[in-house]
Amino acid sequence: MTDRDDFLVWVRTALYEAEVALHNGDAAPRRTLWSCTEPVSVLGAWRNAVSRDELDTLFTATIRSGM
């Protein structure tokens, strides 16, 4: 399997499932896709995060707000 094939499998499974869950109000699967190792960031329309602590706060706020 090539790197491209591996990537497409990931996009069609884990990423797709996380996006559907996020759309349905569950940010937890999307959160698990982010690295646990710094540096990590999210550039978003609603809010940005530039560290693991900020990322955790972002996803916790997203879950609570239903976004």
C-alpha positions in Angstrom: 0.0 0.0 0.0 1.3 3.5 -0.9 1.3 6.6 1.3 -1.5 7.9 -0.9 -3.5 4.8 -0.3 -2.9 4.9 3.4 -4.0 8.6 3.4 -7.2 7.9 1.5 -8.1 5.0 3.8 -7.7 7.4 6.8 -9.8 10.1 5.1 -12.6 7.7 4.2 -12.7 6.1 7.7 -11.4 8.0 10.8 -11.6 11.5 9.4 -15.0 11.0 7.8 -16.4 9.5 11.0 -15.0 12.3 13.1 -16.5 14.9 10.8 -19.9 13.3 10.9 -19.8 13.1 14.7 -18.7 16.8 14.9 -21.6 17.7 12.6 -23.9 15.8 15.0 -22.5 17.7 18.0 -19.9 15.2 19.2 -16.4 16.8 19.1 -14.6 13.9 20.9 -13.7 11.8 17.8 -12.3 14.9 16.1 -10.3 15.8 19.2 -8.6 12.4 19.2 -7.3 13.1 15.7 -5.0 15.9 16.9 -1.5 15.2 18.0 -0.7 15.0 21.8 2.7 16.4 21.1 3.5 20.1 20.8 3.4 22.1 18.6 -0.3 21.7 17.8 -2.8 24.2 16.5 -6.3 24.8 15.2 -7.2 27.6 12.8 -10.9 27.8 12.8 -13.8 30.1 11.8 -15.2 30.1 15.3 -11.9 30.1 17.3 -8.2 29.4 17.1 -6.0 27.3 19.4 -2.2 27.3 19.5 -1.2 24.8 22.2 -2.5 21.4 23.5 -4.1 23.3 26.5 -5.9 25.7 24.2 -6.9 22.8 22.0 -8.4 21.0 25.0 -10.2 24.1 26.0 -11.5 24.6 22.5 -13.0 21.2 22.2 -14.4 21.2 25.7 -16.1 24.6 24.9 -17.3 23.1 21.5 -18.9 20.1 23.3 -20.6 22.3 25.9 -21.9 24.8 23.5 -23.2 22.2 21.0 -21.2 23.7 18.2 
